[in-house]
Amino acid sequence: MGDVLASKYQVIRKLGFGTMSTVWFAGNLITRGHVALKVYTRHRGNREEFQVLETLGKANPPHPGYRHVSAALDIFQLHHPGGDHYFLVQRPMCMYLSNCQAGTWKRYIHHIDNSAP
């Protein structure tokens, strides 16, 4: 904790982990905002995911649905003697597990009617 990565992200605390990555809450020293840093285990960087998220990040920010898209703010790689680490930087999500368990997340989802006219 406290480490600075890519000269601009200061690690604050761990948010969670899985088999392919660990996610950290970090401060952006340039914008003074906060980000989620997804650190992939060595040799597990998913290039297809990176490309999709980069493309989404270049979409139309004024569009009302843009804020609901988890786009890549930054993608970088750090070299380490044991192998390279790939990092995906995204906006932190603002939902707690208790919201999911209580079903209160439903008010954030808008129904889309996919039926044919």
C-alpha positions as a printed NumPy array, in Angstrom:
array([[  0.   ,   0.   ,   0.   ],
       [  1.24 ,   3.43 ,  -0.848],
       [  3.143,   2.183,  -3.913],
       [  3.013,   4.492,  -6.931],
       [  2.532,   2.741, -10.282],
       [  3.133,   4.241, -13.731],
       [  4.148,   7.468, -11.965],
       [  0.524,   8.426, -11.318],
       [ -1.496,   5.777,  -9.444],
       [ -0.992,   5.463,  -5.685],
       [ -2.334,   2.226,  -4.221],
       [ -4.699,   2.775,  -1.29 ],
       [ -6.181,  -0.655,  -0.515],
       [ -7.113,  -4.03 ,  -1.973],
       [-10.671,  -4.384,  -3.231],
       [-10.626,  -8.072,  -4.141],
       [ -8.974, -10.876,  -6.07 ],
       [ -9.701, -13.843,  -8.293],
       [ -7.814, -16.501, -10.209],
       [ -6.643, -14.143, -12.957],
       [ -6.335, -10.757, -11.257],
       [ -6.321,  -8.617,  -8.142],
       [ -8.17 ,  -5.301,  -7.953],
       [ -6.824,  -2.335,  -5.986],
       [ -8.382,   1.014,  -5.085],
       [ -5.93 ,   3.774,  -5.982],
       [ -5.641,   7.519,  -6.202],
       [ -4.758,   9.236,  -9.462],
       [ -2.014,  11.68 ,  -8.506],
       [ -2.617,  13.765, -11.657],
       [ -6.409,  14.202, -11.584],
       [ -6.769,  13.745,  -7.804],
       [ -9.59 ,  11.276,  -8.489],
       [ -9.844,   7.593,  -7.657],
       [ -9.53 ,   4.526,  -9.858],
       [ -9.748,   0.757,  -9.706],
       [ -6.517,  -0.956, -10.802],
       [ -7.005,  -4.485, -12.095],
       [ -3.644,  -6.262, -11.952],
       [ -3.531,  -9.435, -14.003],
       [ -1.469, -12.39 , -12.865],
       [  1.705, -12.852, -14.868],
       [  1.181, -13.773, -18.511],
       [ -2.597, -13.536, -18.142],
       [ -3.268, -10.114, -19.64 ],
       [ -6.343, -10.481, -21.825],
       [ -5.607,  -8.53 , -24.998],
       [ -9.141,  -8.915, -26.379],
       [-10.631,  -7.472, -23.184],
       [ -8.154,  -4.591, -23.319],
       [ -9.076,  -3.805, -26.935],
       [-12.818,  -3.838, -26.23 ],
       [-12.459,  -1.631, -23.158],
       [-10.183,   0.811, -24.994],
       [-12.753,   1.082, -27.798],
       [-15.556,   1.668, -25.29 ],
       [-13.443,   4.373, -23.656],
       [-13.285,   6.232, -26.967],
       [-17.071,   6.149, -27.396],
       [-19.35 ,   9.176, -27.085],
       [-19.001,  10.502, -23.468],
       [-22.043,  12.846, -23.744],
       [-24.278,   9.844, -24.534],
       [-26.598,   9.114, -21.565],
       [-25.538,   5.459, -21.452],
       [-21.804,   6.204, -21.409],
       [-21.625,   6.427, -17.614],
       [-22.95 ,   2.866, -17.376],
       [-20.079,   1.447, -19.447],
       [-16.991,   0.166, -17.678],
       [-14.374,   1.47 , -20.097],
       [-10.591,   1.453, -19.801],
       [ -9.163,   4.734, -18.567],
       [ -5.633,   3.439, -19.006],
       [ -3.818,   0.205, -19.775],
       [ -0.164,  -0.316, -18.99 ],
       [  2.447,  -2.969, -18.379],
       [  5.179,  -3.087, -15.749],
       [  8.237,  -5.275, -16.084],
       [  9.168,  -7.458, -13.128],
       [ 11.969, -10.031, -12.805],
       [  9.373, -12.792, -12.326],
       [  7.37 , -11.722, -15.38 ],
       [  5.45 ,  -8.772, -16.746],
       [  2.293,  -7.489, -15.058],
       [ -0.587,  -5.993, -17.036],
       [ -2.774,  -3.289, -15.505],
       [ -6.259,  -2.168, -16.454],
       [ -7.405,   1.151, -14.975],
       [-11.14 ,   1.801, -14.645],
       [-13.538,   4.005, -12.721],
       [-14.363,   2.428,  -9.37 ],
       [-17.828,   0.901,  -9.188],
       [-20.165,   2.525,  -6.69 ],
       [-22.239,  -0.415,  -5.555],
       [-21.896,  -2.486,  -2.423],
       [-22.549,  -6.222,  -2.16 ],
       [-25.413,  -5.479,   0.243],
       [-27.198,  -3.607,  -2.604],
       [-26.973,  -6.703,  -4.788],
       [-28.204,  -8.98 ,  -2.016],
       [-31.148,  -6.695,  -1.206],
       [-32.132,  -6.359,  -4.855],
       [-31.936,  -2.549,  -4.692],
       [-29.688,  -2.598,  -7.758],
       [-32.802,  -3.049,  -9.918],
       [-33.595,   0.663,  -9.783],
       [-30.376,   1.299, -11.727],
       [-31.37 ,  -0.989, -14.599],
       [-33.636,   0.32 , -17.36 ],
       [-35.871,  -2.125, -19.188],
       [-35.208,  -2.479, -22.899],
       [-38.01 ,  -3.937, -24.983],
       [-36.41 ,  -6.214, -27.566],
       [-39.666,  -7.407, -29.099],
       [-40.082,  -6.919, -32.829],
       [-42.568,  -4.215, -33.92 ]])
